[in-house]
Amino acid sequence: MLKKDYRLSRTRKVSYVQKSATFQGFGQIKNIFNSQNSLTLIALLLLILIAWPLLKNYTRERALSSEINQVSSEINNYQDQNQNLQKLLAYLQTDKSLEEKARVAMGMKLAGEKVVVITDNNALATTAATSSGTSNFSRWFAYFFN
């Protein structure tokens, strides 16, 4: 049973009940947090807030690793080119390359060597035919049947 302090008259009871029906206060907020859907929504929001920076870092890390792989392959290519150039430089500094350059570019020979020049007679005949002003048909005929 209620104590004397809590015993209200009928008019006071009605006004008290009406006040409590119009303003529930923090009870509505408690009901929102007690519902299953709202808790799921809050958990989903927290999950998104945690996963978003992780996803950004993951994509940035993948981009950086692909760039690192690309740069390392370029470095390997440049190192290979550098080795090839060093070998070429070492060869060009030898006497053998100097002799080869003198033979090919300047037409020189060593003492005691014999030079043989081979010419292509067909090439000379073809150039003579083209310079003589004959027709294309006669040149083909001469090429196949002479």
C-alpha positions in Angstrom: 0.0 0.0 0.0 1.0 3.6 -0.6 2.2 5.7 2.2 0.3 8.8 3.2 2.6 11.1 1.3 1.9 9.4 -2.0 -1.8 9.3 -1.6 -3.2 11.8 -4.1 -6.7 13.1 -4.6 -8.6 12.2 -7.7 -7.9 15.5 -9.4 -4.3 15.3 -8.6 -4.1 11.8 -9.9 -5.7 12.8 -13.2 -3.3 15.7 -13.6 -0.3 13.6 -12.7 -1.3 10.9 -15.2 -1.9 13.5 -17.9 1.5 15.0 -17.3 3.2 11.7 -17.5 1.4 10.8 -20.7 2.4 14.1 -22.5 6.1 14.1 -21.4 7.8 10.8 -21.1 11.3 12.4 -21.1 14.2 10.1 -21.2 12.1 7.0 -21.3 11.7 7.5 -25.1 15.5 7.7 -25.5 15.9 4.5 -23.5 13.3 2.8 -25.8 15.3 3.9 -28.9 18.4 2.3 -27.6 16.5 -0.8 -26.5 15.1 -1.6 -30.0 17.0 -4.2 -32.1 17.1 -2.2 -35.3 18.6 0.9 -33.7 21.3 -1.2 -32.0 22.1 -2.8 -35.4 22.3 0.6 -37.1 24.6 2.0 -34.4 26.8 -1.1 -34.7 26.9 -0.7 -38.5 27.9 3.0 -38.2 30.7 2.1 -35.8 31.9 -0.6 -38.1 31.9 1.8 -41.0 33.8 4.4 -38.9 36.5 1.8 -38.1 36.7 0.2 -41.5 36.9 3.4 -43.6 40.4 4.4 -42.5 41.6 0.8 -42.7 40.3 0.6 -46.3 42.0 3.9 -47.2 45.3 2.7 -45.8 45.0 -0.6 -47.6 44.5 1.0 -51.0 47.3 3.4 -50.4 49.6 0.6 -49.4 48.7 -1.4 -52.5 49.4 1.6 -54.7 52.7 2.2 -53.0 53.8 -1.4 -53.3 52.9 -1.5 -57.0 54.9 1.7 -57.5 57.9 0.3 -55.6 57.8 -2.9 -57.8 57.7 -0.7 -60.9 60.6 1.4 -59.8 62.6 -1.6 -58.8 62.1 -3.2 -62.2 63.3 0.1 -63.8 66.3 0.0 -61.5 67.1 -3.5 -62.7 66.8 -2.5 -66.3 69.1 0.5 -65.8 71.6 -1.7 -64.0 71.6 -4.2 -67.0 72.0 -1.3 -69.4 74.9 0.0 -67.3 76.6 -3.4 -67.4 76.2 -3.6 -71.1 77.6 -0.1 -71.6 80.6 -0.9 -69.4 81.3 -4.0 -71.4 81.0 -2.0 -74.6 83.3 0.7 -73.2 85.9 -1.9 -72.1 85.8 -3.4 -75.7 86.1 0.0 -77.3 89.2 0.7 -75.3 91.0 -2.3 -76.6 93.3 -2.5 -79.7 91.0 -5.0 -81.4 88.1 -2.5 -81.6 90.5 0.1 -83.0 91.7 -2.3 -85.7 88.1 -3.3 -86.6 87.1 0.4 -86.9 90.1 1.2 -89.1 89.3 -1.8 -91.4 85.6 -1.1 -91.7 85.4 2.6 -91.7 88.7 3.6 -93.3 89.4 0.6 -95.5 92.8 -0.1 -93.9 94.6 -3.4 -93.6 97.4 -4.8 -91.4 100.9 -5.4 -92.8 101.0 -8.8 -94.5 97.3 -9.0 -95.1 95.7 -9.4 -98.5 92.4 -7.6 -99.3 89.9 -9.2 -101.6 87.0 -7.2 -102.9 83.9 -9.1 -104.2 81.5 -7.3 -106.4 78.1 -8.4 -107.5 77.8 -8.3 -111.3 74.0 -8.7 -111.2 73.8 -5.6 -109.1 75.9 -3.7 -111.6 73.7 -4.9 -114.5 70.6 -3.9 -112.7 71.8 -0.4 -112.0 72.9 -0.1 -115.6 69.5 -1.2 -116.9 67.7 1.3 -114.6 69.9 4.1 -115.7 69.5 3.3 -119.4 65.9 4.3 -119.4 64.4 1.0 -120.6 60.8 0.1 -119.7 60.0 -1.9 -116.6 58.7 -4.9 -118.7 61.9 -5.2 -120.7 64.0 -5.1 -117.5 61.9 -7.9 -116.0 62.2 -9.9 -119.2 66.0 -9.4 -119.2 66.1 -10.4 -115.5 64.3 -13.8 -116.0 65.4 -14.8 -119.5 69.0 -13.6 -119.8 
